[in-house]
């Protein structure tokens, strides 16, 4: 089992940047595909970005493509989400997720992740 802890959320003005981090416990972090999701109160959790085990493959929601970058450092058991050109509509609680996957596979749906962090709030003011 893996435990995930997100950090880096906060309040930022529109156009600003934040970098979220998700630290994972355990010695087999490199066996997990990772993802970032976000959720606004009263709405479904939505996919933001995903990365394969080695970091060679990535995918993004259309709403964040070109503004957000997902990356990972397997030596540090950490996955990152660099968020640039933030918009008020990016305001949400951001969650990281993990699950076992073959090397090049991306997991894009929340139903396919078994491990979740507690979330970190991102608020973008206009």
SULDA-V571897 format. One record per run of one state. SS is the DSSP state (H for helix, E for strand, - for the rest). FROM is the first residue (numbers start at 1). LEN is the number of residues. Records with the same first field share a line. If there is no record, write none. Layout:
BEGIN
SS = FROM-LEN ; FROM-LEN
END
This chain:
BEGIN
- = 1-3 ; 8-2 ; 14-4 ; 25-4 ; 40-6 ; 52-6 ; 61-7 ; 74-4 ; 84-4 ; 91-1 ; 101-9 ; 113-2 ; 117-3 ; 126-1
E = 4-4 ; 10-4 ; 18-7 ; 32-8 ; 46-6 ; 58-3 ; 68-6 ; 78-6 ; 92-9 ; 115-2 ; 120-6
H = 29-3 ; 88-3 ; 110-3
END
